[in-house]
Amino acid sequence: MERSELQRKTAVATLSVVSNTVLVALKLAVGLSTGAVSIISEALHSAMDLLAAIIALLAVRISGRQADEDHPYGHGKYENISGAVEALLIFVAAGWIIYEAIHKLMKPTPLESVGWGVLVMLISAVANTIVSARLFKVGKETDSLALQADAWHLRTDVYTSVGVMVGLGLILGGKLLFPQSNLDWLDPVAAIGVALLIIKAAWELTAEAVAGLLDTGLGAEDREWIVEYLRKLQPRVCGYHHLHTRKGGATRYIEMHLIVDASLSLSEGHHVTDEVMAALRERFPRVRVTIHTEPCGEDCDELCQAGCFLPPDKRHTRQPSQ
């Protein structure tokens, strides 16, 4: 990873840590003073965001280290681990919020100074909108799962903050317009809504993080692009097989056997391989490519035929053994 890229990732991850620290303090102070479980749940949500931001910062720093003897493929999967841990934290926070909200519904208590709650939720929504936008921008440009996971944390916080703000606003409006009405039940209901949104985000984040840890291949669109690119190199390229792809952190890994025209010289075959590797590196930033080049032979098995670009009448089929 280039030093400038690592510095950008570190800077925006640090911004997230600072922003979440301030928001946790604000929400906790207002939540405890008003007794609003939705605000306290949002404080816990932001605390989880803060912990996630710290984990993301550490993951970015570690994943930026160069490959070494113990980690010959680099440290990119630390970002996947970070994403998985962040998702687990979200599930824990959601469970606690639902527990507290149900308790509040069963034993309701009047809320005080609701206006302060509306204000702090507005501040939270604006701050997290700005920070999450920055995290998404840098995360997508650097293909950083840790930063994008952190951005999703904050984007979810924006939605939940707006939801809580609307709930508190309805309670405040109800008390002003209808003093005898009791709308305090909207507070725990809003908190449960917060929890459901958090669970959804956690599930999506878990799937993406675990996919990288399990060496899941690149998406169908990327694989189709690779095959179509190779097909355009006919007649020099006759086909391919053993195309394997995976992703660890921001780094993609592509391996394949490239079948070239048997009439090509060793130098020409090597040139074709270099051409393919250059195209893959242009298409997929931060990619490591391994290609085994071999001539198109007269003894093709089913695997070879599956990736063959030659018309059926020109393929060399392996004869069944007698």
Residue pairs with C-beta under 8 A, 6 or more apart in sequence:
1 63
1 64
1 250
1 286
5 142
6 60
6 61
6 64
8 138
8 142
9 60
9 64
9 138
9 142
9 144
9 147
10 57
10 60
10 61
10 64
12 134
12 135
12 138
12 147
13 53
13 56
13 57
13 60
13 135
13 146
13 147
13 150
14 57
15 131
15 134
16 49
16 53
16 56
16 57
16 131
16 135
16 150
16 154
17 50
17 53
17 54
17 57
19 127
19 128
19 131
19 154
20 46
20 47
20 49
20 50
20 53
20 154
21 50
22 127
23 46
23 49
23 123
23 124
23 127
23 128
24 43
24 46
24 47
24 50
26 120
26 123
26 124
27 39
27 40
27 42
27 43
27 46
27 120
27 124
28 40
28 43
30 36
30 39
30 113
30 116
30 117
30 119
30 120
31 37
31 39
31 40
31 42
31 43
31 117
32 40
33 112
33 113
33 116
34 111
34 112
34 113
34 114
34 116
34 117
35 109
35 110
35 111
35 112
36 111
36 114
36 117
36 168
36 187
37 100
37 101
37 104
37 187
37 188
37 191
38 101
38 117
38 164
38 167
38 168
38 187
38 188
38 190
38 191
38 194
39 117
39 120
39 121
39 164
39 168
40 100
41 96
41 97
41 100
41 101
41 164
41 191
41 194
41 195
42 121
42 124
42 157
42 160
42 161
42 164
42 194
44 93
44 96
44 97
45 93
45 97
45 156
45 157
45 160
45 194
45 198
46 124
46 157
47 93
48 89
48 90
48 92
48 93
48 153
49 150
49 153
49 154
49 157
51 89
52 85
52 86
52 89
52 90
52 149
52 150
52 153
53 150
53 153
55 82
55 85
55 86
55 146
56 82
56 86
56 146
56 147
56 149
56 150
58 82
59 78
59 79
59 81
59 82
59 146
60 79
60 144
60 146
60 147
62 75
62 78
63 74
63 75
63 76
63 77
63 78
63 79
63 144
63 146
63 249
63 250
64 75
65 71
65 74
65 75
66 74
67 73
67 74
67 75
73 248
73 251
73 253
73 288
74 248
74 249
74 251
75 249
76 248
76 249
76 250
76 251
77 212
77 213
77 248
77 249
78 146
78 249
79 144
79 145
79 146
79 212
79 249
79 250
80 145
80 209
80 210
80 212
80 213
80 248
80 249
81 209
81 213
82 145
82 146
82 149
82 209
83 145
83 146
83 149
83 205
83 206
83 208
83 209
83 212
84 206
84 209
84 210
84 213
86 149
86 150
86 153
86 205
86 209
87 149
87 202
87 203
87 205
87 206
87 209
88 202
88 206
90 153
90 156
90 198
90 199
90 201
90 202
90 205
91 199
91 202
93 198
94 195
94 196
94 198
94 199
94 202
95 195
97 191
97 192
97 194
97 195
97 198
98 191
98 192
98 195
100 188
100 191
101 188
101 189
101 191
101 192
101 195
102 188
102 192
104 187
104 188
104 191
105 185
105 188
105 189
108 182
108 184
108 185
108 188
109 184
110 184
111 117
111 168
111 171
111 184
111 187
114 168
114 171
114 172
114 175
115 172
117 164
117 165
117 168
118 165
118 168
118 169
118 172
121 161
121 162
121 164
121 165
121 168
122 161
122 165
124 157
124 158
124 161
125 158
125 161
125 162
125 165
128 154
128 155
128 157
128 158
128 161
129 158
131 154
132 151
132 152
132 154
132 155
132 157
132 158
135 147
135 148
135 150
135 151
135 154
136 147
136 148
136 151
136 155
138 144
138 147
139 145
139 146
139 147
139 148
139 150
139 151
140 148
142 250
143 250
143 285
143 286
144 249
144 250
145 208
145 209
145 212
145 249
145 250
149 205
149 208
149 209
152 201
152 204
152 205
153 201
156 197
156 198
156 201
159 197
160 193
160 194
160 197
160 198
163 190
163 193
163 194
163 197
164 190
164 191
164 194
166 190
167 186
167 187
167 189
167 190
168 186
168 187
168 190
170 183
170 186
171 183
171 184
171 186
171 187
174 181
174 183
175 181
175 183
212 247
212 248
212 249
215 246
215 248
216 246
216 247
217 223
217 244
217 245
217 246
218 245
218 246
218 247
218 252
218 254
222 245
222 284
223 243
223 245
225 283
226 243
226 245
226 254
226 256
226 280
227 240
227 243
227 307
229 276
229 279
229 283
230 237
230 239
230 240
230 258
230 276
230 309
231 237
231 309
233 272
233 275
233 276
234 309
235 261
236 260
236 261
236 264
236 268
236 272
237 258
237 259
237 260
237 261
237 272
237 276
237 309
238 259
238 260
238 261
238 296
238 308
238 309
238 310
239 259
239 296
239 304
239 307
239 308
239 309
239 310
240 256
240 257
240 258
240 259
240 307
241 256
241 257
241 259
241 303
241 304
241 306
241 307
242 255
242 256
242 257
242 292
242 303
243 254
243 255
243 256
243 307
244 253
244 254
244 255
244 256
245 252
245 253
245 254
245 255
246 252
246 253
247 253
250 286
251 286
251 287
251 288
252 284
252 286
252 287
252 288
253 287
253 288
253 290
254 280
254 284
254 287
254 288
254 289
254 290
255 289
255 290
255 291
256 290
256 291
256 292
257 291
257 292
257 293
257 294
258 272
258 273
258 276
258 291
258 292
258 293
258 294
259 294
259 295
259 296
259 304
259 307
259 308
260 269
260 272
260 293
260 294
260 295
260 296
261 295
261 296
262 295
262 296
262 297
264 272
264 295
269 293
269 295
270 293
272 293
273 291
273 293
276 289
276 291
277 289
277 291
280 287
280 289
281 287
281 289
296 310
296 316
297 316
298 316
299 316
299 318
300 308
300 315
300 316
300 317
300 318
301 318
305 315
305 317
308 315
